[in-house]
């Protein structure tokens, strides 16, 4: 059961990346992240 779910998620992520929707999702996630977490992840 895990293989079909994993395959579906990978296909979905690939389609989102090709369509440019991954950037929209990333922007929304960064908007709701606390500043300290953004600082931590960009500093490393």
C-alpha positions in Angstrom: 0.0 0.0 0.0 2.9 2.4 0.6 4.3 2.1 -2.9 1.2 3.5 -4.7 0.9 6.3 -2.2 4.5 7.2 -2.5 4.3 7.1 -6.3 1.2 9.3 -6.3 2.9 11.9 -4.1 6.0 11.9 -6.3 3.9 12.4 -9.4 1.9 15.2 -7.7 5.1 16.9 -6.6 6.6 16.6 -10.1 3.5 18.1 -11.7 3.4 21.0 -9.2 7.1 21.7 -9.8 6.6 21.7 -13.6 3.6 24.0 -13.3 5.4 26.4 -11.0 2.9 25.9 -8.2 5.7 24.8 -5.8 6.8 28.5 -5.6 3.3 29.6 -4.6 3.2 26.9 -1.9 6.7 27.9 -0.7 5.7 31.6 -0.5 2.6 30.8 1.6 4.6 28.5 3.9 7.3 31.2 4.4 4.7 33.8 5.1 3.4 31.8 8.1 6.7 30.6 9.4 8.1 32.4 12.5 11.0 34.8 11.8 13.4 32.8 14.0 12.9 29.7 12.0 13.5 31.5 8.7 16.7 33.0 10.1 17.8 29.6 11.3 17.3 27.9 8.0 18.8 30.6 5.9 21.8 31.0 8.1 22.9 27.3 7.7 
